[in-house]
Amino acid sequence: MEMRHKNFKAALELLRRATAEPSVEVQRRVAAAAWNKEPVQMKLHKSLRVWSLYVDLEESLGTLESTRAVYERMLDLRIATPLIIINYACLLEDNKYFEDAFKRYGKTKLERARELFERACQMTPADCVKPVHLQYAKLEEDYGLVKRAMKVYDQATKAVPSNEKLDMYEIYIARAAEMFGASRTREIYQQAIESGLPEKDVKKMCLRYAELEKKLGEVDRARGIYGYASQFADPVSDQDLWKKWHDFEVLHGNEDSFREMLRIKRTGSANYMMQTHFVPPENVIQRKDQSMSIYDAKDRHRLMGDGDGDGDAPSNSESRRLGALQRIKRLKIH
């Protein structure tokens, strides 16, 4: 009615009173009355329609500071819609408050985007979730926090199916190396090797891990990784790893370490021959508990620890592998 009669100042004052939070005394009276329904007076100060009219009128008749106070109050009450937030950001931008505009618009937009991506990652099937995680990580790299981006990549390695894990780990390692340096990728390589990748992918990851350690000058660690990876490579049919280990020992090893490499190679050949000749055909590919473990390789290798060289029972192979990986982690980094 006040606005219809063009009494705008009175209308503005009325809206200020309507949007004021009820006093403690009023709230106590309402609580004491134990009404089944909350009275209108208690809801009015959070009415979006009232606040929308109030902010429009304040923006037309009030000052910049009073208008900003109204917008901030709406944000505090959590009743601001995306359109209201955009209008607030535009107001700040028009008045050259660029940093404040970015904080209000950018922060709110980023938080909303994060919520949408989190929901999408949870609801998307595993065989389709990889692109969602990559887009989410890209958002964090461009507008958010690098640490959050790394967390997204880490979550992606666990969410994608096994046939995509290697590719996801490669992306994760590449981004971590670019942002934090190559030395920070060690824990990612360790995680990848222990994550349950197929054996052929574990071998690939081990070779790349060994190359990293060579570049960083960590010869002992590289040698230990080659020893661990050797259990996944048949010396007869798979020459790639053995050639790289051979070239590595020629450049960085000595007579003892070279002989140790040859001994491990002979042991590997014997193991693969036994599997081929004595294991039923349906079980030939099941080498996980039959192959030489990193623990055996390191026990034979002077730089990896002492031992009697006797093989444990096949049922203990997995525990020996994990123990060997822990030994690589504990090798001194120079």
Secondary structure, DSSP 8 states (H G I E B T S, - for coil): -TTTTT-HHHHHHHHHHHTS---HHHHHHHHHHT-SS--HHHHHTT-HHHHHHHHHHHHHHS-HHHHHHHHHHHHHHT---HHHHHHHHHHHHHTT-HHHHIIIIIHHHHHHHHHHHHHHHHHS-GGG-HHHHHHHHHHHHHHS-HHHHHHHHHHHHHHS-HHHHHHHHHHHHHHHHHHH-GGGGHHHHHHHHHTT--HHHHHHHHHHHHHHHHHTT-HHHHHHHHHHHGGGS-TTT--HHHHHHHHHHHHH--HHHHHHHHHHHHHHHHHHHHHHHHS-GGGTT--TTTS--HHHHHHHSGGG---------GGGHHHHHHHHHHHHHHS---
